[in-house]
Amino acid sequence: MPLQDWFLTAAERANPVSVLPVWTGGNLAEPLIHGAAYFDRLVTEVEALAAGDHLFFTDWRGDPDQLMRPDGPTVAQLFAQAAQRGVVVKGLIWRSHLDALAYSEAENRDLSETISAAGGEVLLDQRVRRGGSHHQKLVVLRHPAEPGRDIAFAGGIDLCHSRRDDAGHRGDPQAVQMSSRYGPHPPWHDVQLAVRGPVVGALDTLFRERWTDPMPLDSENPLAFLRDRLRGADLSPDPLPEQPADPPSCGPHQIQVLRTYPAVRPRYSFAPDGERTVARGYTKAVRRARRLIYLEDQYLWSAEVADLFARALRENPELHLVAVVPRYPDVDGRLALPPNMVGREQALSLCERAAPDRVHVFDLENPSGDPVYVHAKVCVVDDVWASVGSDNFNRRSWTHDSELSCAVLDDTRDDRAPTDPAGRGDGARVFARELRLRLWREHLDRDPAGGQDTDLLDPAEAVATLSAAADALQGWYDGGQAGPRPPGRLRPHRPERLGWFTRAWALPMYRLLYDPDGRPLHARRAGTW
């Protein structure tokens, strides 16, 4: 299988200034499904760091008191204790909008100050487009004396409240405030990727490019700059230690690091025209799809993104699109709620018009019937190409905020029939197929070890199985919940419909504030990424 059939080439990445490799081979990628699994693994790896090792991280939100395990440590304790042991701890956290707007300015600042007081250096980074954010969720752990132990974590899980949930989906005892329809402890579904091998060096490079960028940290906010100066905040990154050589090869996975950076002024030194390899990478993979595109996403907004899927569905009569999304937006309110709804309504309508019988959208609940907030950002195409990242399927993530995703191609073929579901000779691959199956086993209440996978392998049969389970559960509710509850946690997604007047004011607000466009003008005019 020529990797360039699926991965972006250097020319297609269109950012020759960056020193990030086009892709790396010889890696080992492991999906960590749910925050509890990720946090537990992160504690184990960080506590094994010694003096002189490196801990670099980026995040959208960080709550210093978030427990990583039921009995601790907290995020702040874990990273501060590493710094006190002599680990080189460096972090970049989005400076954030005000807490009064339901963001995390105070929490991010507290985490920064706590770790910095222990000997680390964590900077509040506002080098974003106006109204944008740094959304990358990355931890890089390096052992310069033992590179075979290097590991990195990238995906959708922030180091903050509400994320420490597990397959039972009872929610994190430490919860963020969100829509009341999710209850006091919102059940939370998410995925992070643990990676070893040369890709750790690539992710280290990603962090270093941001850290050493000469743009001022508060370039877009003079009032914030003044407030930071009065507080004595650290506004000048100290030099980083020399970057170690890439870790040795250790597995069969080819990994391409995909990113979003907007076009900003002043320009990023490592992406003068921005970077949209997330959008370009998904576009290339989706255009190659023939039988099955599987998505898990927090939003699934944007006509531009939906048009990519709609076109693939029109051009490939056997292609199915399956998406798992939240039942409700994460906000309430007469002003905040409609713009969150109108973007998805528009996107799903575009896809359903292209292939009404081949678009299958579900939402998720726990065994008690409580809705689960889907925060994962996962895509699997034809059981060949898979991606886990921080980016949602919307224009904001593909053009406007900083994002990070890892696309994986496995050298190992999956020998379960059908061995080549797309019929293109690429062959099903173990990583992509097993990622999809792990998620579907949980959603269907199937054997986690894979003993009930027979009807989940062929794309058409798998989609029929998924739909039948969701319909059965919905039928149980429609019938007054008589008799035993059918197995499974999926239900057909039935969003509320907006009236014409609400849609008329919500749509422009959605496009301007909720899903803005961060492309340079020439790309917008050309309709390209």
N, C-alpha and C positions, 0 to 999 in steps of 0.2 A: 504494500500500500504506500504510494508516494505521499509523504507527509504534507507536501505542499498542496495536495488536493483538499486538505482540511485546514491546515494551519496557514496563517498569513505569511507571505514572503517578506523579505526586508523591504522591498519596494512597496508592498501593500500596507506595511506598517506606517509608512509615510512620515517617519520621524527620525531622520538620519543623525540628528544631534545627540540623541540618547545613546548611551553605551550598553543599554540592556540587550542581552542576546535575543536573536530572533525566536529561538526556542532552545530547550535543553533536553538531552536524553539521559538515560540511566538513572531515573528517579524512582522513588516509591511514594505514591500518594495514598492516603488513608482517609476516607470520609469519617468525620466524627459527628454523628447525628445527635442533635440536642446539646444545649448548653452545659448540662451536668457532665456529659462525657468529655466535652472540650475542656471545661474548667478543671476537672479532675486530672486530666492528662497534662494540662499546662502547669499545675502545681507540681506534679512529679518532675517535669523537665526543668522548671525554674529552680526548684530546691536542689537539683543536682549541679547547678552552676557553681563554679569556684572563682576565686580571685583571678582577674585577667580575662575571664570569659565575657562575652558580649550579650546584652539583652536590649534589642531595639524594638520599638513598637509604635504604631500609629493607630488612632481611633477617632470615632465620631463622638462618642460619649464614654466617660469613665466615672463610675461611682466609687469613691474610695472605700466605702463601707460594704461593698458587695461581697458576700461570702462566696468563696470559690468551692468550698465543701460545706456540708451542714455545720461542722464544728470549726470552720475557718481553715486557712487564713483569709483575710479580706484581700482585695486587689492591692490596696495600698500597703498592707503588711507584707505581702508576697514580694512585691517589687522593691520596697524600701529595705527589707531584710537582705535581698540580693545585693543592693548597693552597699549596704553596711559590710557585707562579706568581701567587698572589693570587685564585684562584678561591674562592668561598665554598662550602666543603665542610661539609655537615651530614649526620649519619647517625643512624639509630635501629636498633640490632641487638637482637634478643631476648637477654636476659641468659643464658638457657639453664640447663638442669639440669647436674649435674656430669658431667665427662668420664668418671668411673667408671661412669656409667650409659649410656655410649655416646652422649653428647651433646657439646656444643662450648663449654662455659663458658670454658675457657682460650683457645681459638682466637678466640672472639668478643671477649674482653677484649684479647687481643694486637692484633687489628685496630683496635679502638677506640683503644688507647693509641698505636699507631704513627701513625695518621692525625692524632690530636689533637696529638702532639708536633711534627708538621709544620705546624701552624697551622689544621687543621680542627677539628671538634667532633663526635665520635661518641659517643653515649650508649648505655649498656646499659639496655634498657627491659624491666621486669618488671611493667608495668601490665596484667596478664592475670588471668584466672580461675585459681583454684588448680588446678595440674596442666595449665594451658594454655600456649600459646606465641603469639608474634607470628610469623606465617607468611607475611606479605606480602613479595613480592620485587619491588622497585620501584627504578628509577633515573630521576630527573628532571633534565634538563640545560636550563638557561635561558640565553639570550643577551639581556639587557635592551636592548642597543643594536641587536640584529638578531633580532627575534622570529621571523622566518621560518625561522631555523635551529634553533629549539627542538625537542627530541625527548625522548621518554620511553620506557622499556622496562618492561614488566610481563608476568608469566607465572609459569612454574614453575621457573625456573632460579636457584639460589642462586649466590653468588660464592664457591664453595668447591670442595673436592676432589671428584673423580669426575664433574664436570659437563662437562669439556672433551672431549667425544666428538663424532664426526661420523657420516656415513651408513654408513661402513664398520663401525662399532660394534666397534672393537677396545678400547675403554675409554680412560679417562684415565690416563696414567702416574702421576699423583698420585691415589691411590684412598682412599676411606673404607673402614673395616672393615665388612663386612656378611656375609651368608650365604656360606659357602664354596662353595655351588653356583654362584655367579657368578664364581668364580676370583679371582686376585689383582688384576686390573684389570677390574672389572665393566663390561661394555658398558652404555651408558646412553642412553635415548631421552627427549628432552625438547623443549619448545617455549616460546619467548618471543615477545612481540609488541613490535615497534617502532612507535610512533605519533607522528604529527605533526599539527598543527592545534590547534583550541581544546581538545581533550581533554587536552593537556599542561597547560593551566591547571587543569583539574579534578583531575588527578593531583598537581599542585603543592598545590592546596587540601587534598587528602587528607593529604599529608605535614604541612602546616602545622597541621591540626587535631590530629594526634597530637603534634607537637612542642610546641604551646602548651597542651596539656591540663595543668591544674594538679595533677592527681593525682601524688603522689610516685613516682619511678621504681621504688623498691623497696617499694611499699606493702604487698605480701603476704609480705615476708620480712625480719623485723627482724634476723636474723643476717647476711643478705647486706648489709643497710644498714650494720650496724656494721663489717663487713669492708671495704666500700667506703669508709667514712669513714676507716678506718685506712690504706687504700692511697692516700688523697687523690683518689679517683675524682671525676669531674665529675658531680654529681647535680642541677645546676640549668641547664637550657637557656638559652643566651644568646639575645637577641632575633634574629629573622631579618630580613634586608633586606626592604624593601617588595616586595610581590608584583607582578611585572610584569603588564601587560594580557595577555589571552589571545593566543596566536599567531593569525595570519590563517588563514582557510580555505585548504585546499590539496588537497582530494580529495573523493571521493564517499561516504565512509563515515560513517554515524551510529554513535556509540559511547556505550554506557551503562556507566558504572563501577558495578560491583556489589561489595559488601563484606560481611564478617561481623565483628561485634564482639559479644562476649557481654554478658549482663547481669551487672554487677559492682558491688561496693561498695568504696570510693566510686565513684560513677557517672562514666562518661566525660562530659566537658562537651559533646562533639559527638554523643553517642549515649546519652542518659540511660537508655534502656531497652534498650541494645544495638542492633544493626542486623543484619538477616538478609536483605538484598537479594540475596545470592548464592542462597539457598534460594528466595526469592520469584521471582527472575528465571528460574531454571531451571524452577520449577514452571509459570510462565506459558508458557514456550516449549514444554515437553514436552506440556502439555495441548493445544497447537495442532498437534502433530505428527500426520501422517497416513500417511507412507510410510517414513521412515527417520530413526532417531536413531543417530548415530555417536558413540561415546565412546572416549577414551583416558584411562586413569586408573590411579593407583598402587594404589588400594585397592578401590573399588566395594563398600563395606560398607553396613550399616544397613538394617534392615527398613523404616524410615520412608522412606528414599530409594528403595529398591527398590519399595515400594508405589506410588510415583508412576509408575514405568515400567510396573509390572504393570497398573495401572489404564488407562494409555494403550493398552497392548497389547490388553486386553479390549475396550475401546471402539472400536478401530479395526482391523478385520480385515485390512487390507493393510499395517499398520505392522510394520516389522522393527526390532529392536534389535541393533546390532553394537557389541561392546566389545572393546578390546585392553587386556590387563592383564598384569602380571608373571607369569611361570610359577611363581615361588616368592616367598614373603615375603622381606623384606630381612634377617630375623634367623633364627638357629638357636636350638636349645635346647629342652629338654622343657617348660620353663615359659613361655618367650617365644613359641614358635612356634604352639601351638594357638590362643591368643586372636587371633592374626593371621589364622588360617585360618577360624575359625568364623564371623566376621562376613560374609566373602564367600560362604561356603557357604550361609548363611542367605539372603543377598540374591539370589544367583543362583537358588536354589530357588524363591523367591517369583516371580521373573520367568518361569522355565521352566514353572511350573505354570500361569501365565496364558496362555502361548502357546508350547508346547514346540517347535514347528516354526518359530518366528519370533524366537527368541533365539539369537544367534550370538556366542560368546565365544572369543577367540583369545589366545594368547600369542605372543611374538616371539623370534626367534633371529637371530644374525648368519650370514653365509655359511659360517662354519666350524662352525655348529651349536651355538655357545655361547648360552645364554639371555641375553636382553637385559632389563635392568631398566627397565620402563616407568614413568617418573616424570612424564610429560606429564599435563596436566589440560585436555583439549580436548573440546568438544561441538559437533556440527553437526546441526541439525534441518532436514530436508527441503531441504537445500542453500539455505536462506534465512537462518537465524539461526545465528551461530557465536560461541563463547566460548573464550577462552584465559585461564587464570588460575593462581592458586596453590592454589585450593581443590580438594580431592578430593571424590568422591561418597560422603560419609559424614556422620554426624551431627556429629562433631567439627568438620569444616570448615564445616558449614552453621549451627552454633550456638555453638561453644565457643572457637575460636582466631580471631585476626584473620586475615582473608583478603582477597584482591583479585582480581577478574576483570574483563575487558573484553568485553562483548557487542557484536557488530558486525552491523549491517545495511547492505548495500551498495545505493546508489541505482542501480547499474548492473545491468541484467538480463543473464543469461547466455543467449545465443541458440542454444546447443546443445540438441538435442532429448533428452529432453522438457524443454520450456521452462517448464513449470509442473507438476513432478512430484507435488505434493500436491493439485493440482486445486482450489486455493482462490483462484486469481487473484493470489497473491503473486508467483509467478514465481521460478524459480531465480535466485540472485544470484551474481555473479562471485566475490566474496570467499569466501563460505561453500563454494561448490562447488569452487573451486580449492584451498582449504585441505584439504578432504577428499581431493581427487585427488592432491595433492602427497604426502600421507601414504600413500595406497594405492599410488601408483607405487613408492615405496620398499619398502613391505611386500611387493609382488608382483614386485619386480625388473623393473619396467616402465621404458620410456623416460622419463627425468625431464622431457623437453620436452613430453610429452603426446601423442606420436605413436601411442600404443596405448591410448587412452582409450575407444574405441567401446563396449566392453561394461561400462564403469564409470559410465555416465551414468544410465540408468534404474535406479531403486532395486532392483527385484526382480532384474533381470539382474545388477546390480553385486554384490548379496549372493550370488547363485548363483556368480558368478565367484570371489569371495573364498573362499567355502566350498569350491569345487572345488579351488582351489590349496592351501588348508590340508589338505584330505583327501589330496591327492596327495602332499604332503610327509610327512604322517603315515604314509601307506601305504608310502612308501619306507623309512621307519624300521622299520615293522612287518615289512617283507619282508627285513630284514637289510641294507639299504642297497645292494641289488644294482642295478647300472646307474647311469646319470648321475643326479645329484641334481636333482629337479624345481626349477624356478624358484620363487622366493618365500621369505618368511621367517616366515610365519604357520603355526601349528599349532593344532588344536583344544585349548582349555584343558581339561585333565583333572586337576583338583586331587586331592590325596590326601584320602581320606575319613577323618573322625575317628570313633573308637569312641564308644559312648554314654557311657561313664564320662568320657572326656576332654572330650567336648562338655559334659557336665554341670558340670564345674568351669571350663572355659574360657569359656563363655558369660557368666556373671556378671562374670568378670574383664574380658572384652572390653567389656561395656557400661559398667562402672564406670570403668576405667582407660584403655582404648584408644579408646573411642568415646563419651565422656561427652556430656551434654546441657547446653548453656549457655543455654537459653532461660529467661526468667522463668517463675515458677510458673503464671501464668494462661495462658501460651501452651502450656505442657506439658499442662495439664488440658484445654485446648480442642483439642489436637492440631494446632495451626497453627504456622506459622513467624513 
